[in-house]
């Protein structure tokens, strides 16, 4: 090393470059592992499609998270999987795949609970989904 | 004599080619660079548009985002929740908006610039629905008819909720 420096020729030092490469690689590997995978639940807002012939299924969500279909409560307010709602919606979709579903949360319902219901609709493959005006 | 020289030359040649394999640094650097590019590519999401302090809602059956999809049609709206004051804060492209209604002008401008644009609502899981409802009404008023909710697939449920959210 001293010899090459003394000779006035600068050789390309590959060892420090490898060190830096390894550190960069480790950094990106670690940050890639900590990454969260985002997904999406899409819905069309009212106003684009015309009214459909069939009466929509009304899903209400209380401020405490209690889900009800046409006034009848389903599942517990803390159950995020909503199995009873999924079964009910699957039954409805089996008879009419285009059956519209309207979700009507209260104004103080938590977004997580709305997403739980949207998730249940996605599991039951609901195609026509809309949001009703929030009830108080 | 001549044959002896040829034999020696052959011997030397074989020593050059059949000798101990040396550690090749150049291919290793190539591989390292490729690996690093790969990890750089998968970590570089659109960080600027997204508020990383939000705790998104979990949904198992959501459609995973296509990594190769162009994000040019997305209008990302972040809705964070201030649990202490029970108030939602809206932001879009790094600009804060006090209410959902105040975003209408900006959303209408985005829609005019790109009619195929749709809104991605990145709302905190504790946001009250009235804020989301207002935001959807604003989107409708701005002419945007498609709304997408950003969620986490199999998100970390064990993560403690922030202190502000516990006060609700």
Interface residues (C-beta under 8 A of the other chain):
Chain A: X14 X17 X18 X21 X22 X24 X25 X28 X29 X31 X32 X35 X36 X37 X38 X39 X40 X41 X42 X43 X44 X45 X46 X47 X48 X61 X80 X81 X105 X106 X107 X108 X109 X110 X111 X112 X114 X115 X116 X118 X119 X120 X122 X123 X131 X133 X134
Chain B: X25 X28 X29 X32 X33 X35 X36 X39 X40 X42 X43 X45 X56 X57 X58 X59 X60 X61 X62 X63 X64 X65 X79 X118 X120 X123 X124 X125 X126 X127 X128 X129 X130 X132 X133 X136 X139 X140 X144 X145 X146 X147 X148 X149 X150 X151 X152 X153 X155
